[in-house]
Amino acid sequence: MVQENNLLPIQIEVDCQDIINYLHNDHLTHTNFLRDCRVPLHQLGNPLIQHKFWEVNQVADALAKKGSNLPATNSFVN
């Protein structure tokens, strides 16, 4: 969706520092999962991934909760 709508470059904010650590370091027990995450990130130009505490990012959290209840075929463009 990001590439299709020419929304690059992007910045990703997550509320779990462990996710960032896993993406930047190799972990033998999670190799396949991390590869599945890294490939699309590479295709998006290796966007900046930053840690943000949940309290700071309540809007994104609310949107994620709403989105989890929608059919997978929906997409949103700002």
WODA-V790017 format. One record per helix or strand. SS is the DSSP state (hx for helix, st for strand). FROM is the first residue (numbers start at 0). LEN is the number of residues. If there is no record, write none. Layout:
((SS/FROM/LEN) (SS/FROM/LEN))
This chain:
((st/10/4) (hx/16/8) (hx/27/16) (st/47/4) (hx/53/14))
